[in-house]
Amino acid sequence: MFFSTPRSREERPQSTVAAPASTRDLHSVYPAEVFRNVLRRERARAERNGQLFSLVLFQLPKGDLKSLRRLARMALKRSRETDELGWFDDATLAA
């Protein structure tokens, strides 16, 4: 067997998985069409492992972009690294 030495943080390949909550920004919130695929994948994983699947929806009035952005920023700050955030529709953020 081959064992490699641990890489330093700078040498590690960049992941396409969600960045830690502290470094995520509004660009890391999935658009609705992409988030639907993320939901399917996560639901299938939960079913395969006999786990519960939870989805939280935060809905605001349509057109209130300032509040939507503020909600997304707050959710990004308070979410765990493993939480997936995305737009469910035009006025609903999902986690």
Secondary structure as GFF3:
##gff-version 3
##sequence-region A 1 95
A	DSSP	three_ten_helix	26	28	.	.	.	ID=ss1
A	DSSP	alpha_helix	32	48	.	.	.	ID=ss2
A	DSSP	beta_strand	57	59	.	.	.	ID=ss3
A	DSSP	alpha_helix	65	78	.	.	.	ID=ss4
A	DSSP	beta_strand	86	89	.	.	.	ID=ss5
A	DSSP	beta_strand	92	94	.	.	.	ID=ss6
###
